[in-house]
Amino acid sequence: MSSQTGPAPRRTVTDRAATASAAMRDAPAGHPAAARPARRRGAARRRFLPPQHGAWGMLAIPYLAGLVTAGYRWPDVPLLVAWLAAYLLSYYVFQAVKSRRPGRYRDQLAAYGAVAVPLTALVVVASPRVLWFAPAYAALFALNVWYAWRRRERALVNDLALVVQSSLVVLVVATIADRPVTEALDAFALCLAYFAGTILFVKTMIRERDNPLYRRASVGYHVAALALAAWLSPWAGILFGWLVLRAALLPGRGWTPKRVGLLELANSLLLLGCVALV
């Protein structure tokens, strides 16, 4: 009597997923299957983190300068998280406006909005006077949206608007600390002067490296900023003297963006030290 073998049972989606997971787990190092989870994590990270590495210093240094100048209060913690989340939210707002396809960025907008909105509300409840800065931020944000709509987000005016927004957080931190904003004006001015100069300098090193007009504008700006910085503090004068030299001597030397970024990271830390000494 011959035995008959029935048809093989159909594999469910769960079975196939389990098999694939086991294959990736058991694959030797260097095997393509072993690299897939890392690639997926990298793709997810790129999907939720903008490729604007220089922006982090522009966000962190003015906030820290405010703490150095005005002191710490507990709302500074939710302010920091809201500040970073608001930047990430705004980046994807601009991407949605630029692409005319907001649905593509729905997940990012929902995730960062869910963090930024309630924490901003908490800061406002704890220190209602920060609302004095709302009109300035709203006007600058509207300008950024306009440039995104025109697909000109790399325009100099748009970049400078971002610098003003970042520098204003010095005064926001001082307001939270119940200190007169006049006490934080020197720190605000130094952050504004430094980061505005950085915009010009970086353009002469990368996007406008062959544009002599930008080089002259960068050097001229840094000379004027040196006069302001030296008036505020001799330490700041020394730093901005170096910034004049770097604006005059480094363009055209073929530096990579990474090397330029590391230089500006070091300069921004020197700026923070100058703020502490003002």
Secondary structure, DSSP 8 states (H G I E B T S, - for coil): ------------HHHHHHHHHHHHHHS-TT-HHHHHHHHHHHHHHHHHS-S-THHHHHHHHHHHHHHHHH---TTHHHHHHHHHHHHHHHHHHHHHHHHT-GGGGHHHHHHHHHHHHHHHHHHHHH-GGGGGGHHHHHHHHHHHHHHHHTT-TTSHHHHHHHHHHHHHHHHHHHHHTT--GGGGHHHHHHHHHHHHHHHHHHHHHTTTTT-HHHHHHHHHHHHHHHHHHHHH-HHHHHHHHHHHHHHHHSTTS---HHHHHHHHHHHHHHHHHHHHH-
